[in-house]
């Protein structure tokens, strides 16, 4: 058995030193508090029977220990087991602390020379029982395993729920297809057109109860046409102050040039004016000024509320005033600043410009971003670049946005037209190239809604 004494400022440091010095087989024989910190006596190659035998012959009862001479005390002290205090300290023997294993890995130190017994004052100070060093790590491991098991259970429950929902959706859709085949046919046609599921369900809900095959063939297109809101604002009636707003890259500046060219042809260049508030994008004002020079129309810059109000005051007698704004994303802090400028100017008709070739989610985000400005109308651009018009039509129908114009090219002023519901729906139908949608897709889109209904 090899014993070593450790002195540290606290028990945590002492345990760390024992772990590093004596490894996982170390046991604690005794602990006590000293002036310089905590003393710990630890041993390796521990023989419990040998320790008990040594302590039975060497430890002296407290009442006899006070009367013994120094020589007798020295003779009875164990060499490598119990420390011995000095005679002048009026010592009292202390039994070894409970022996506990110490889990660690480290080198094996050499034996430590004997120490005297503690004094009475020191022997009255006892340390709490030693707790295994790895207990905290073991508890953490148990907690980690519990968390992993919980996450795995939640994932399995989620997977089971998804599977049940899929089965329920499939059963509900198959039942509807059997009981109401014409309604199911209309839903398939609307899905082929790219119409969003919620808009398609709302349209089908308006169908008559008794629906023939001929009606199911042509009604979807007619229902879409009736659902689109057209403002009826003709190109020749584009009077007043109109501000075109929308995300970046949707073609606001080109659309303004097309509108200005048509207005110049009808009213003359002196009755048309352009205002540029886009001082963020490099070359934005220069592009608008280039169009203005070609049309013979003056372009006025306005960077804040005061300058915009001043310019609008100067242009009160003009027939058509078009305001070009900066394209900013919905989460851009400049969005609120731009809206404040337009709202504070007063007398503006906000028109939201949306690109038909964008995904429906992007169009939805753009509409929600500009809702505080309360746009009175919408312009759909880039129809020639859109593989399908279903997403754009769905967003416009969902928010009941009146359509002013549509554009389908870069030519100024040819590629712009008044919005026409039938033309848009026919164009959407002509762009279809896919076959009937898969039944699993139909069950996923409409099955749960049918089941809940």
C-alpha distance (Angstrom), angle and dihedral (degrees) to the residues before:
residue distance angle dihedral
X1 . . .
X2 3.82 . .
X3 3.80 120.1 .
X4 3.77 129.4 -166.2
X5 3.79 134.3 -177.7
X6 3.80 120.5 -135.7
X7 3.81 125.7 -167.7
X8 3.79 119.7 -170.6
X9 3.80 138.5 158.5
X10 3.82 92.7 -106.2
X11 3.79 141.0 2.8
X12 3.81 93.6 -98.7
X13 3.81 92.0 57.9
X14 3.80 91.4 44.4
X15 3.79 91.9 52.4
X16 3.79 90.1 49.2
X17 3.82 91.3 53.2
X18 3.82 91.9 47.7
X19 3.78 90.2 50.4
X20 3.81 93.0 49.7
X21 3.83 95.3 43.9
X22 3.81 105.9 38.6
X23 3.76 107.2 23.5
X24 3.83 132.8 -145.8
X25 3.83 96.5 -36.9
X26 3.81 94.5 59.9
X27 3.82 120.2 121.8
X28 3.81 129.3 -164.3
X29 3.81 114.0 -121.4
X30 3.80 99.2 178.5
X31 3.80 144.0 -14.8
X32 3.80 132.0 -160.9
X33 3.79 140.3 163.6
X34 3.80 118.9 -109.5
X35 3.78 133.9 -179.3
X36 3.79 91.0 -99.6
X37 3.82 94.1 46.2
X38 3.81 136.9 -84.7
X39 3.79 124.0 -13.0
X40 3.80 117.8 -152.7
X41 3.80 124.4 -175.6
X42 3.79 110.8 -157.2
X43 3.78 132.8 175.2
X44 3.78 140.9 -167.1
X45 3.81 130.5 -157.9
X46 3.80 84.1 40.1
X47 3.83 120.2 -168.2
X48 3.79 108.5 -167.3
X49 3.83 94.6 -166.6
X50 3.80 91.4 51.8
X51 3.80 92.3 50.4
X52 3.79 92.8 50.3
X53 3.79 91.8 49.4
X54 3.81 92.1 48.5
X55 3.77 94.7 48.0
X56 3.85 92.6 47.0
X57 3.82 91.5 58.7
X58 3.76 99.0 36.5
X59 3.80 107.5 40.0
X60 3.82 114.0 88.6
X61 3.82 124.0 -155.3
X62 3.76 114.2 -102.2
X63 3.85 96.2 -118.4
X64 3.83 92.4 53.6
X65 3.80 94.2 39.7
X66 3.83 93.7 68.4
X67 3.80 93.2 58.1
X68 3.79 98.5 45.5
X69 3.80 120.5 106.0
X70 3.75 121.2 -117.9
X71 3.79 93.6 -106.1
X72 3.80 92.5 55.2
X73 3.78 90.5 48.1
X74 3.78 90.8 52.7
X75 3.82 91.6 49.3
X76 3.79 94.5 51.6
X77 3.81 96.5 46.5
X78 3.84 115.0 106.9
X79 3.73 115.9 -122.8
X80 3.83 102.7 -137.0
X81 3.76 104.9 10.1
X82 3.80 116.8 53.5
X83 3.84 126.7 27.1
X84 3.82 120.1 -123.4
X85 3.80 124.1 -139.0
X86 3.79 124.7 -142.3
X87 3.82 117.9 -90.9
X88 3.77 91.7 -119.8
X89 3.80 89.6 59.4
X90 3.83 93.4 65.7
X91 3.82 90.2 -125.8
X92 3.75 129.5 -145.4
X93 3.81 122.3 -163.2
X94 3.74 119.7 -115.5
X95 3.79 122.5 -156.6
X96 3.79 117.4 -127.6
X97 3.79 116.0 -87.8
X98 3.80 119.1 -108.7
X99 3.76 110.5 -71.5
X100 3.80 114.7 -119.1
X101 3.82 129.2 172.0
X102 3.78 117.1 -110.7
X103 3.80 115.2 -144.5
X104 3.81 110.8 -146.2
X105 3.76 142.0 104.8
X106 3.81 122.9 -119.0
X107 3.79 146.4 118.7
X108 3.84 122.0 -66.5
X109 3.84 113.0 -110.4
X110 3.78 128.5 -149.5
X111 3.83 123.7 -97.0
X112 3.78 119.8 -78.9
X113 3.86 123.2 -129.1
X114 3.84 116.8 -111.5
X115 3.79 121.6 -83.2
X116 3.84 127.7 -151.0
X117 3.80 123.8 -103.3
X118 3.84 115.1 -91.4
X119 3.75 120.5 -103.5
X120 3.80 122.3 -105.4
X121 3.79 91.3 -98.9
X122 3.80 92.1 50.7
X123 3.81 93.8 42.8
X124 3.81 90.4 59.3
X125 3.83 90.1 63.0
X126 3.79 109.3 82.3
X127 3.77 128.5 -178.1
X128 3.81 123.6 -133.5
X129 3.79 117.2 -99.3
X130 3.79 113.9 -78.6
X131 3.78 115.0 -104.5
X132 3.80 121.4 -152.3
X133 3.80 112.0 -93.6
X134 3.82 93.3 -135.8
X135 3.82 94.4 54.1
X136 3.81 93.0 93.4
X137 3.79 92.0 47.6
X138 3.80 90.3 47.5
X139 3.80 90.8 51.2
X140 3.79 90.3 49.5
X141 3.79 90.3 50.5
X142 3.80 90.4 51.7
X143 3.81 90.5 49.9
X144 3.80 91.0 48.7
X145 3.78 91.8 50.4
X146 3.79 90.3 48.3
X147 3.79 91.3 51.0
X148 3.80 91.0 48.2
X149 3.80 91.4 49.2
X150 3.81 90.5 49.2
X151 3.80 92.2 49.6
X152 3.79 90.8 47.5
X153 3.80 90.9 49.7
X154 3.80 91.7 49.9
X155 3.80 90.8 49.3
X156 3.79 90.9 50.7
X157 3.81 91.7 48.0
X158 3.79 90.0 48.7
X159 3.78 90.7 50.1
X160 3.81 91.1 49.3
X161 3.81 90.7 48.9
X162 3.79 91.6 49.7
X163 3.79 90.6 49.6
X164 3.81 92.0 49.6
X165 3.81 91.3 48.0
X166 3.79 90.7 50.9
X167 3.79 91.4 50.4
X168 3.80 92.0 46.6
X169 3.81 91.1 47.7
X170 3.79 91.6 50.3
X171 3.80 92.3 49.0
X172 3.82 92.6 47.7
X173 3.81 93.4 47.6
X174 3.81 93.2 47.5
X175 3.79 89.7 49.4
X176 3.81 91.4 51.3
X177 3.80 91.5 46.7
X178 3.80 88.9 54.1
X179 3.82 97.7 43.4
X180 3.84 100.0 35.2
X181 3.80 107.2 23.1
X182 3.83 95.2 163.6
X183 3.82 93.4 54.6
X184 3.77 89.3 48.3
X185 3.80 88.3 51.1
X186 3.82 91.4 53.2
X187 3.81 90.6 50.5
X188 3.80 89.5 51.9
X189 3.80 92.0 51.5
X190 3.79 92.8 48.5
X191 3.79 89.7 49.1
X192 3.82 89.9 52.1
X193 3.81 88.3 53.2
X194 3.80 89.1 55.5
X195 3.81 95.4 -113.1
X196 3.79 113.3 159.8
X197 3.81 117.4 -107.1
X198 3.81 97.1 -114.1
X199 3.80 92.8 49.6
X200 3.81 91.2 46.6
X201 3.82 91.7 51.3
X202 3.81 90.9 49.5
X203 3.80 91.0 51.0
X204 3.80 94.1 47.8
X205 3.79 90.5 49.3
X206 3.83 88.0 65.4
X207 3.83 93.7 55.7
X208 3.79 118.7 109.8
X209 3.78 118.4 -102.5
X210 3.80 94.3 -116.8
X211 3.79 108.0 53.7
X212 3.78 124.5 175.1
X213 3.79 126.4 -149.1
X214 3.80 91.5 -109.3
X215 3.81 91.3 52.4
X216 3.79 91.4 47.9
X217 3.79 88.7 54.7
X218 3.81 98.4 54.2
X219 3.80 105.4 20.2
X220 3.84 96.7 80.2
X221 3.80 92.0 63.2
X222 3.77 93.0 45.1
X223 3.79 91.9 47.8
X224 3.79 90.6 52.3
X225 3.79 91.4 50.2
X226 3.81 91.9 51.2
X227 3.80 91.8 47.3
X228 3.80 94.6 56.1
X229 3.80 113.8 90.3
X230 3.81 113.3 -140.9
X231 3.80 117.5 -165.3
X232 3.82 94.1 -153.0
X233 3.80 90.1 -140.3
X234 3.80 102.5 150.4
X235 3.75 124.1 -149.9
X236 3.80 89.5 -112.4
X237 3.81 91.8 52.4
X238 3.79 96.5 55.0
X239 3.79 92.2 124.2
X240 3.78 127.6 150.0
X241 3.81 129.6 31.1
X242 3.82 115.6 -39.9
X243 3.79 123.8 -177.9
X244 3.80 116.8 -160.3
X245 3.80 111.8 -147.3
X246 3.78 133.0 174.8
X247 3.80 146.0 108.8
X248 3.76 122.2 -47.4
X249 3.79 118.5 -81.3
X250 3.80 98.3 23.6
X251 3.83 94.0 114.5
X252 3.81 103.5 -103.2
X253 3.82 96.0 149.1
X254 3.81 93.8 47.1
X255 3.80 90.7 47.0
X256 3.82 90.4 51.7
X257 3.80 89.5 52.5
X258 3.82 90.5 52.0
X259 3.80 92.2 48.7
X260 3.81 91.5 46.3
X261 3.80 92.1 50.1
X262 3.80 92.0 52.9
X263 3.80 91.1 46.8
X264 3.81 91.3 50.1
X265 3.81 90.7 52.3
X266 3.79 90.8 53.8
X267 3.82 105.1 33.9
X268 3.80 105.5 17.4
X269 3.80 131.6 -108.5
X270 3.80 94.0 -83.4
X271 3.81 90.3 62.9
X272 3.81 94.8 53.5
X273 3.81 128.4 73.2
X274 3.81 134.8 174.8
X275 3.81 127.7 -148.0
X276 3.80 123.3 -162.1
X277 3.82 118.6 -156.1
X278 3.83 94.0 162.3
X279 3.81 103.9 107.9
X280 3.82 94.0 146.3
X281 3.80 102.7 68.5
X282 3.80 116.0 70.0
X283 3.79 111.1 -116.0
X284 3.82 95.1 8.2
X285 3.81 94.6 120.0
X286 3.82 91.2 42.1
X287 3.81 91.2 54.0
X288 3.80 92.2 51.6
X289 3.82 91.6 45.6
X290 3.80 88.8 52.7
X291 3.81 90.4 55.7
X292 3.82 89.3 45.4
X293 3.79 92.5 55.0
X294 3.80 91.4 49.1
X295 3.81 90.9 51.0
X296 3.79 96.4 38.5
X297 3.80 90.1 -118.7
X298 3.78 124.3 136.2
X299 3.82 119.9 -123.6
X300 3.82 119.5 -146.8
X301 3.83 122.4 -160.6
X302 3.82 120.0 -137.8
X303 3.80 121.3 177.7
X304 3.80 103.2 169.7
X305 3.79 143.1 15.7
X306 3.80 94.8 -85.1
X307 3.81 95.3 50.9
X308 3.81 92.4 43.9
X309 3.79 92.1 51.9
X310 3.79 90.4 47.8
X311 3.82 92.8 51.3
X312 3.81 92.3 46.5
X313 3.77 88.9 51.4
X314 3.78 90.5 54.6
X315 3.82 92.0 49.3
X316 3.80 99.9 47.9
X317 3.81 93.4 117.7
X318 3.82 96.7 50.6
X319 3.79 119.8 110.2
X320 3.82 96.7 -141.3
X321 3.83 127.4 22.1
X322 3.81 118.3 178.0
X323 3.81 122.2 -167.4
X324 3.80 120.0 -155.0
X325 3.83 113.9 -153.9
X326 3.78 133.9 -168.6
X327 3.76 118.4 -93.9
X328 3.82 109.1 -123.8
X329 3.79 133.4 167.6
X330 3.78 120.9 -109.8
X331 3.81 93.4 -108.8
X332 3.81 94.0 47.2
X333 3.84 112.4 113.7
X334 3.81 88.5 -139.1
X335 3.81 88.6 67.2
X336 3.81 92.9 74.9
X337 3.81 91.2 45.8
X338 3.81 92.1 52.0
X339 3.80 92.2 48.1
X340 3.79 91.3 49.8
X341 3.80 90.7 53.0
X342 3.81 93.6 49.6
X343 3.80 94.2 43.2
X344 3.81 93.4 47.9
X345 3.80 92.4 49.6
X346 3.81 91.9 64.5
X347 3.78 129.4 -159.4
X348 3.81 94.5 58.8
X349 3.79 124.4 136.1
X350 3.82 106.0 -145.4
X351 3.79 115.7 -147.3
X352 3.80 118.6 -171.9
X353 3.81 115.7 -140.1
X354 3.82 116.0 -151.4
X355 3.80 129.5 -179.1
X356 3.80 112.1 -128.0
X357 3.81 91.7 -151.0
X358 3.83 92.5 62.2
X359 3.79 122.4 99.9
X360 3.78 117.0 -95.5
X361 3.82 91.7 -115.7
X362 3.82 90.7 56.6
X363 3.80 90.9 48.3
X364 3.79 90.4 49.4
X365 3.80 91.7 51.7
X366 3.79 91.3 49.3
X367 3.80 92.7 52.4
X368 3.78 92.2 48.9
X369 3.80 91.5 47.3
X370 3.82 92.2 55.4
X371 3.80 96.5 40.1
X372 3.86 92.7 102.8
X373 3.80 87.9 62.6
X374 3.84 90.6 54.1
X375 3.84 98.6 -140.1
X376 3.79 112.0 -143.9
X377 3.80 95.4 -154.1
X378 3.79 145.7 3.8
X379 3.80 137.6 -131.1
X380 3.81 120.9 -154.3
X381 3.81 112.7 -149.0
X382 3.80 135.2 -175.3
X383 3.79 96.3 32.8
X384 3.80 88.0 155.0
X385 3.81 90.7 60.5
X386 3.83 97.1 47.6
X387 3.83 115.4 100.5
X388 3.81 88.4 -161.8
X389 3.79 132.7 14.1
X390 3.79 95.6 -159.8
X391 3.81 95.6 95.5
X392 3.81 94.2 49.5
X393 3.80 92.7 45.4
X394 3.82 90.8 48.9
X395 3.80 92.8 53.7
X396 3.81 93.1 47.1
X397 3.82 92.0 48.1
X398 3.81 93.0 45.9
X399 3.82 93.2 54.4
X400 3.81 95.8 35.0
X401 3.82 91.2 -128.2
X402 3.82 112.5 173.3
X403 3.79 112.7 -126.0
X404 3.81 118.8 -131.1
X405 3.81 105.2 174.2
X406 3.77 144.3 -11.4
X407 3.80 128.1 -146.0
X408 3.78 129.1 -161.0
X409 3.80 108.1 177.9
X410 3.80 148.2 13.1
X411 3.81 99.2 -97.7
X412 3.79 116.3 116.8
X413 2.99 118.5 -113.7
X414 3.83 101.5 -10.4
X415 3.82 102.1 68.5
X416 3.80 99.1 68.5
X417 3.79 131.4 85.8
X418 3.76 140.6 172.8
X419 3.77 111.4 -92.2
X420 3.81 112.8 -95.7
X421 3.80 120.8 -176.4
X422 3.81 96.8 -153.1
X423 3.78 92.4 47.5
X424 3.79 91.5 51.4
X425 3.80 94.1 47.8
X426 3.81 93.1 46.8
X427 3.78 89.9 48.9
X428 3.80 89.6 50.8
X429 3.80 90.6 50.7
X430 3.81 92.7 47.9
X431 3.79 92.0 53.7
X432 3.81 91.5 60.2
X433 3.79 114.7 113.3
X434 3.79 102.4 153.0
X435 3.78 126.4 95.8
X436 3.78 125.9 -125.1
X437 3.82 111.9 -46.8
X438 3.77 120.3 -102.3
X439 3.79 115.8 -90.4
X440 3.80 92.2 -126.4
X441 3.81 88.8 57.6
X442 3.80 90.9 49.9
X443 3.80 90.8 49.7
X444 3.79 90.7 49.7
X445 3.82 93.7 48.7
X446 3.80 100.0 41.8
X447 3.80 109.9 10.5
X448 3.81 99.0 87.7
X449 3.81 91.6 43.7
X450 3.81 90.2 52.6
X451 3.80 91.2 47.1
X452 3.80 93.1 50.1
X453 3.81 90.8 47.7
